[in-house]
Amino acid sequence: MPLAVDVFWSFRSPYSYLATPRLVRLAADYDVDVNVRVVLPIAVRIPGFFDTVNPLWPPYLLRDTMRIAEYEGIPYAWPRPDPVVQEFPSRKVAAEQPYIHRLTRLGVAAAECGRGLPFVTEVSAVIWGGKVTGWHEGSHLAEAAARAGLDLEELDAAIAADPGRHDGVIAENQRALEAAGHWGVPTMVFEGEPFFGQDRIDLLVWRMGQRGLRRRAG
């Protein structure tokens, strides 16, 4: 029986995006189930978050994510549009959020189809990969969903039939993240132990190795 790890992940998190190729390799190389549990980004989840954050943090985040992407050889640029509508330089988060709620519900629907990791992999590459302006328009998301083995219209229809249930799953994911002992993404949780950040995947593999993690045949 394979081991299992929950991955708490956000469509607005560049660190989530940058961790995803390594999570794909983890799932391909080892006998482990990688369960993606999407959450809303902290900017939406915690009202007023940017009112108290250190002003040095946003520019450091940009510098840090750019060098991680360069080091890992991952295409990367800040999305156009940003999945979270936010004013700059005030950093005020808009009350209306036309993108992030749809994306997060789609992540829930994809996970329920057993395609959570492929879906976030393909969609985040469109959003964060630096090649697409207007990722929310045209066929970009539909084509990404198709590459993940899913039909975007079917996902949207499932959400439209019961959006409250999908929002309930998102809320439960957020509670589970906090119950595991963290608030940020990406956080990997294995047997109740949290591993926060894309730079903790090696440590996660080490811990799972202590529990009998095996490489896949071939």
Secondary structure as UniProt FT lines:
FT   STRAND          3..9
FT   TURN            11..12
FT   HELIX           14..29
FT   STRAND          32..38
FT   HELIX           42..45
FT   TURN            47..48
FT   HELIX           49..52
FT   TURN            55..56
FT   HELIX           57..72
FT   TURN            88..90
FT   TURN            98..99
FT   HELIX           100..112
FT   TURN            113..114
FT   HELIX           116..128
FT   TURN            135..136
FT   TURN            138..139
FT   HELIX           140..147
FT   TURN            148..149
FT   HELIX           152..161
FT   HELIX           163..180
FT   STRAND          187..190
FT   TURN            191..192
FT   STRAND          193..196
FT   HELIX           198..200
FT   HELIX           201..210
FT   TURN            211..212
//
